[in-house]
């Protein structure tokens, strides 16, 4: 069975209203590094990566992390960076990962 990858679905969703701002490689790097800034994301791409936690389900985000050879700790570090960049808290994400951290 073939289908779109989780990273492809996530990037496509985040790019839907703005055009091709965020590429799959940058999203994967941000998930691996726990930082959009360290991944070299442009300011616009970094904003879309921050929106990941509001726009997508925790399940899809964690599938993206696994596909990017990352883990819940790095994904949560990315969430913490997004909070520092003024993303409002996302209770659904926090509940989903609370037992893993």
Phi, psi and omega per residue, in radians:
X1 nan 2.261 3.110
X2 -1.978 2.705 3.127
X3 -3.017 3.102 -3.140
X4 -1.211 2.497 3.074
X5 -1.261 2.800 3.098
X6 -1.068 -0.745 3.122
X7 -1.081 -0.697 3.125
X8 -1.141 -0.754 3.113
X9 -1.105 -0.765 -3.113
X10 -1.118 -0.858 -3.134
X11 -1.100 -0.714 3.110
X12 -1.063 -0.751 3.126
X13 -1.127 -0.802 -3.099
X14 -1.174 -0.546 3.130
X15 -1.447 -0.193 -2.962
X16 -0.901 -0.734 -3.054
X17 -1.638 -0.136 -3.042
X18 -2.156 -0.150 -3.080
X19 1.625 -3.010 -3.023
X20 -1.340 1.321 -3.123
X21 -1.629 -0.724 -3.042
X22 -1.899 2.153 3.079
X23 -1.728 2.801 -3.071
X24 -1.058 -0.697 -3.126
X25 -1.079 -0.713 3.129
X26 -1.195 -0.711 3.092
X27 -1.093 -0.785 3.126
X28 -1.082 -0.764 3.134
X29 -1.096 -0.722 3.125
X30 -1.088 -0.708 3.117
X31 -1.183 -0.654 3.113
X32 -1.217 -0.723 -3.069
X33 -1.498 -0.279 -3.070
X34 1.269 0.391 -3.090
X35 -2.799 2.193 3.033
X36 -1.236 -0.600 -3.110
X37 -1.186 -0.786 3.121
X38 -1.195 -0.419 3.119
X39 -1.369 -0.078 3.129
X40 1.367 0.398 3.138
X41 -1.186 2.453 3.027
X42 -1.129 2.842 3.105
X43 -0.965 -0.701 3.128
X44 -1.175 -0.745 3.119
X45 -1.150 -0.693 3.113
X46 -1.082 -0.671 3.098
X47 -1.117 -0.708 3.104
X48 -1.164 -0.692 3.112
X49 -1.092 -0.703 3.073
X50 -1.055 -0.654 -3.136
X51 -1.210 -0.247 3.128
X52 -0.838 -0.757 -3.028
X53 -1.300 -0.397 3.096
X54 -1.560 -0.658 -2.998
X55 -1.471 -0.482 -3.021
X56 -2.082 2.751 3.110
X57 -1.299 2.637 3.072
X58 -0.964 -0.641 3.132
X59 -1.042 -0.811 3.139
X60 -1.164 -0.693 3.120
X61 -1.077 -0.750 3.137
X62 -1.200 -0.599 3.032
X63 -1.141 -0.684 3.068
X64 -1.081 -0.761 3.135
X65 -1.059 -0.796 3.126
X66 -1.083 -0.751 3.128
X67 -1.110 -0.538 3.134
X68 -1.512 0.136 -3.086
X69 1.058 0.746 3.123
X70 -2.043 -2.935 3.118
X71 -2.569 3.117 -3.082
X72 -1.124 -0.531 -3.127
X73 -1.186 -0.769 3.113
X74 -1.204 -0.689 3.105
X75 -1.087 -0.693 3.118
X76 -1.233 -0.565 3.042
X77 -1.086 -0.667 3.073
X78 -1.118 -0.705 3.069
X79 -1.080 -0.772 3.132
X80 -1.077 -0.688 3.078
X81 -1.095 -0.709 3.120
X82 -1.099 -0.684 3.082
X83 -1.080 -0.735 3.103
X84 -1.108 -0.491 3.122
X85 -1.555 0.268 3.017
X86 1.507 0.278 2.975
X87 -1.199 2.362 3.068
X88 -1.201 2.687 3.097
X89 -0.970 2.566 -3.133
X90 -2.096 1.629 -3.068
X91 -0.984 -0.612 -3.135
X92 -1.069 -0.760 3.100
X93 -1.131 -0.806 -3.091
X94 -1.070 -0.711 3.091
X95 -1.151 -0.691 -3.067
X96 -1.154 -0.542 -3.059
X97 -1.867 -0.072 -3.007
X98 -1.008 -0.581 -3.110
X99 -1.453 -0.162 -3.129
X100 -1.669 -0.351 -3.021
X101 -1.676 nan nan
